[in-house]
Amino acid sequence: MRAWPSPFSTMSVLTCPLDYRYGCDDFKVIWAEEGRHSRQLEVEKALIWAHWQLGRVSEEDYLRVAAIANSESVTKERVSEIEAETKHDIMALTKAMAEAAGDAGWCIHLGATSNDIVDTAVALQLRDSIVILREQVVALLCTAADLAERERDTVMLGRTHGQAAVPITFGLKVAVWVDEIRRQLVRLDEASGRVCVGKFLGAVGTGAAQGDDARKLQSLIMEHLGLGTPLVTTQVVGRDRYIEYMGWLCNVATTCEKILQEIRNLQRSEIAEAGEGFDVKKQVGSSTMAHKRNPIKSENACGLARVVRSFMMPTWENALLWHERDLANSSAERFTLSHASSLTEDVLEKTNSVLTHLWVDSDRMQANISAQKGLPMAEKVMLEMVDRGVPRDEAHEVLRTASMEAMANGEELIDVCSRSPAISARFSVEELESMFDPLNHIGVSGELVDEAVAEARRASE
């Protein structure tokens, strides 16, 4: 038991970092308590509008309900007061609306079950989230495409297993990111119609409470709200839709982390080929090591991407409801959908910022290639030997032996190759020097960059 009052007992204490550290306000408004409340009011209003269209409610009653179906007339505070008594959030909402609607209150929530309101309001939140998420993906795609185009022919060392491999261009590296981001945009567009779906066929999905024109009522509501109409449901929208949405959030967050992790590695002091922008006039990298220029934004976003992926497991489990529904999903979904959506938007924005301000050091890239003493060109020499009639296995062994000798003695591979009869007998000095020019190792990289950028431009229009 606390021995003395907490110094924070008289102030609002924020425990969720989303409240005070991560995410943009425009996005968080969608998932805040007020965002949920206002959209539930919008759904309740759409229900009465549909009843009016079908002749069950008068225009006068609809207009009266429409006039009070807003957060100023039906406040979240009043709903919370009633919920404290009823222990039921949607019943509290309808009671508060009936209070404000006066004589027109008789038709509020007519034929609906609570989850008709809840799931349809969530569909509105998902729809509004997807609009912003799509904008962020398009912005990131355009930034990455610009970067790939700018660095199209910037030669650098390709690496596999964390070891020097063969030359690549930085533009091609970025083009791989570009095409992946484009695919994420395509996936989002394909999924949005399946994700943004409400429902309005009552307690177990039969539509009995809505009467003979139950399906027409549901269609009117969904069309009025700009949502998809499901074919069949239980009391809830099928959670496979939420799984698909969450899967996309995890997927695109992973794409961002993949990009940022590569940038963090390229920024390592011993590599130093590209990295996150740093405000040298004001920014501090370390409280004790004054020289540090840490990739803090990239690291921050990578950590958040991991949190996003952690919401996938409860999202799968939220689909496992008893019979036509139970309530085990409800509390979990208040975390999973809101937090994963908001954090993904944050990750996308940070990734775009990093790429926008990315520095690229082409001189350092050349220096790192040179530091390998020609070893990354071994493949080229081997293939040229094959073209001169040497069996591939034999050519591979010649270059493997030469490479091991060069590494053991700290020599340039071209010097070892020049002394090898198997190599020097087949190539002139000029031909050998050409093989060791990094520019002769980039293949069709330029074409690939051009095509990836063109596809991205078309997708982002």
QUIKA-V867963 format. One record per backbone hydrogen bond with DSSP energy under -1.0 kcal/mol. NH is the residue of the N-H (numbers start at 0). CO is the residue of the C=O. Records with the same first field share a line. If there is no record, write none. Layout:
NH: CO  CO
//
This chain:
8: 5
10: 7
18: 15
20: 16
21: 16
27: 23
28: 24
31: 27
35: 31
36: 32
37: 33
38: 34
39: 35
40: 36
41: 37
42: 38
43: 39
44: 40
45: 41
46: 42
47: 43
48: 44
49: 45
50: 46
51: 47
52: 48
53: 49
54: 51
55: 50
61: 57
62: 58
63: 59
64: 60
65: 61
66: 62
68: 64
69: 67
73: 69
78: 74
79: 75
80: 76
81: 77
82: 78
83: 79
84: 81
85: 81
86: 82
91: 87
92: 88
93: 89
94: 90
95: 91
96: 92
97: 93
98: 94
99: 95
100: 96
101: 97
103: 100
104: 101
106: 103
107: 104
109: 106
111: 108
115: 112
116: 112
117: 113
118: 114
120: 116
121: 117
122: 118
123: 119
124: 120
125: 121
126: 122
127: 123
128: 124
129: 125
130: 126
131: 127
132: 128
133: 129
134: 130
135: 131
136: 132
137: 133
138: 134
139: 135
140: 136
141: 137
142: 138
143: 139
144: 140
145: 141
146: 142
147: 143
148: 144
149: 145
150: 146
151: 148
153: 150
155: 167
157: 165
159: 162
162: 159
164: 157
167: 155
169: 153
170: 150
172: 168
173: 169
174: 170
175: 171
176: 172
177: 173
178: 174
179: 175
180: 176
181: 177
182: 178
183: 179
184: 180
185: 181
186: 182
187: 183
188: 184
189: 185
190: 186
191: 187
193: 190
194: 190
195: 191
196: 194
197: 227
206: 200
209: 206
210: 207
213: 210
216: 212
217: 213
218: 214
219: 215
220: 216
221: 217
222: 218
223: 219
224: 220
226: 221
227: 195
233: 235
234: 323
240: 237
242: 238
243: 239
244: 240
245: 241
246: 242
247: 243
248: 244
249: 245
250: 246
251: 247
252: 248
253: 249
254: 250
255: 251
256: 252
257: 253
258: 254
259: 255
260: 256
261: 257
262: 258
263: 259
264: 260
265: 261
266: 262
267: 264
270: 267
271: 267
272: 265
274: 358
279: 277
282: 278
289: 287
291: 288
295: 293
298: 294
299: 295
300: 296
301: 297
302: 298
303: 299
304: 300
305: 301
306: 302
307: 303
308: 304
309: 305
310: 307
311: 308
314: 310
315: 311
316: 312
317: 313
318: 315
319: 316
320: 318
324: 321
332: 328
333: 329
334: 331
335: 331
336: 332
338: 334
339: 335
340: 336
341: 337
342: 338
343: 339
344: 340
345: 341
346: 342
347: 343
348: 344
349: 345
350: 346
351: 347
352: 348
353: 349
354: 350
355: 351
356: 352
358: 274
360: 272
364: 360
365: 361
366: 362
367: 363
368: 364
369: 365
370: 366
371: 368
372: 369
374: 371
376: 373
377: 374
380: 376
381: 377
382: 378
383: 379
384: 380
385: 381
386: 382
388: 385
389: 384
394: 390
395: 391
396: 392
397: 393
398: 394
399: 395
400: 396
401: 397
402: 398
403: 399
404: 400
405: 401
406: 402
407: 403
408: 404
409: 405
410: 405
412: 372
415: 411
416: 412
417: 413
418: 414
422: 419
423: 419
424: 420
425: 422
426: 422
431: 427
432: 428
433: 429
434: 430
435: 431
436: 433
439: 436
440: 437
444: 441
447: 443
448: 444
449: 445
450: 446
451: 447
452: 448
453: 449
454: 450
455: 451
456: 452
457: 453
458: 454
459: 455
//
